[in-house]
Structure formats: C-alpha cells, structure tokens
Amino acid sequence: MRQLGRTNATFDLIEEGDKILVGLSGGKDSLTMVHALKEQQRRAPFDFEFLAITVAYGMGEHFEELSEHCKKYDIPHEVYDTNIYDTAKEKIRKNSSYCSFFSRMRRGALYGAAEKYGCNKVALGHHLDDAAESFFMNLIYNGHMRSLAPKYKAGNGLVVIRPLIQLRERQLAAAAIENNMPTIGDEACPSLRFDVKMPHARASMKVMLAEMEEKYPDLFVSVNAAFGHISEESFFDPERFTL
C-alpha cells in the first residue's frame, strides 16, 4: 500500500471525483488490485469510486465464485458480456498468434463498459515485471524503445492508469496466496480453445530477466529508476538532439 500510494502521488493516477473502471480478470494481479483500491479508498484524503468489470468472452465462463468474493468484501462488480470468442473463431487463423488479438478485443470491451457505466478512467493490472518484459521485447524484436506508461489517454478520451506499475509480480502473487484469494488461472484463457501457436517472446523475456536478476539482484530497482530518467538526446533520433 505504501508503494501504491507513492506511485499514485508521483503520477496523479487517482484523483478527486474519479469513477474508475477496474479490469478484473480474476487473476492474482487484478484481484490484488481491486482489494488495494478498496483499501486506498479508505485511506485516501479524497473521494473516488471504482467498479470492477470482468469481461466474459462468450464461451460459457462461470464467475459466480469471483462475484461472491467481491460481494463479501463490498467490491462493486459486474460481468460484461461480449461475443469475443465467436469473433475470434472467424478472425484467428490456424497457428497465428492470439495474444495481441485478445488484448485488443478485451481492451475495447473495457472501454465500452467504461462508457456504459460512466467511468472516466480505466485501471489495468500491469506491474513492473510486465513493463520490463515489454521494454526488452520491443528492444529485441521490434527495435523500439518502448514500455508501459503509468498513465496515458486513449484515443476515445478515456484515461488509462496502471496503479501497480511499480510493484513486482512476486509481491502480487504473495498477496493473493497469503490472503487465500480465489484466483482464476490459465483455464479462463480463450486460447486454450484454439489450435494456435503459443506465445514465446514474453516467456523468453521472463527467463532472461530472471537470469539477469540472479546475477544482478538490484536489476528491477535500476529498471524502475531508469524508466524515470531518460536522456533522449543520447540516442540515435535526430529530432531529439539538443544541439
């Protein structure tokens, strides 16, 4: 909660009067996030609302246990029904990568839900490990210096925030385990219904970063600091030279 508060203060993620839609998949990250936001609601010297939204892909998912958990802890929760699964059956080709497709469709569904429920911000559960993996994936595979911003404005005007972006994945996993949260795992991933190529790039980055961290224990401390200290003029983009 201390780190969450520092991140919020640094980037002004949650502000007075906000109504925030929180993407709740039921995994360890998003489930820990809704509990953290509930606690932040109690602690913060300003008022804000949030609504947890679980996107149903339309493949017969059951979210009763997740809904009961939210009800037990007074976390407002709705299931947002979509036809993403049927759309995927038409659009995804055999042996094609599915992650970016489902990510785009899920993000679009969250934006639609935000409009329906009158929310001005959308909160996603990405953490520091995700940001580091995205950075190295873009660097190695795309030749692009890019990561995950704590806050940005989507094309439709919604502000997207990542309250957990300076927390480690293992912290979120520990919180979920120690508090016996009813997490949903890979069984909810629609990819398991398709004969598609499993993504390897992010898995490779996880392995690479784990090996680097074993050799350099402060790796993620440095990564977190580096993402906030960028010397643009030191790279090869002539538009950023300061001469």
URGITA-V286771 format. One record per run of one state. SS is the DSSP state (h for helix, s for strand, l for the rest). FROM is the first residue (numbers start at 1). TO is the last residue. If there is no record, write none. Layout:
ss=SS from=FROM to=TO
ss=SS from=FROM to=TO
This chain:
ss=l from=1 to=1
ss=h from=2 to=11
ss=l from=12 to=18
ss=s from=19 to=23
ss=l from=24 to=27
ss=h from=28 to=43
ss=l from=44 to=48
ss=s from=49 to=56
ss=l from=57 to=63
ss=h from=64 to=72
ss=l from=73 to=76
ss=s from=77 to=81
ss=l from=82 to=83
ss=h from=84 to=91
ss=l from=92 to=98
ss=h from=99 to=117
ss=l from=118 to=120
ss=s from=121 to=123
ss=l from=124 to=127
ss=h from=128 to=142
ss=l from=143 to=150
ss=s from=151 to=153
ss=l from=154 to=158
ss=s from=159 to=161
ss=l from=162 to=168
ss=h from=169 to=178
ss=l from=179 to=185
ss=h from=186 to=188
ss=l from=189 to=189
ss=h from=190 to=193
ss=l from=194 to=200
ss=h from=201 to=215
ss=l from=216 to=218
ss=h from=219 to=226
ss=l from=227 to=231
ss=h from=232 to=234
ss=l from=235 to=237
ss=h from=238 to=240
ss=l from=241 to=243
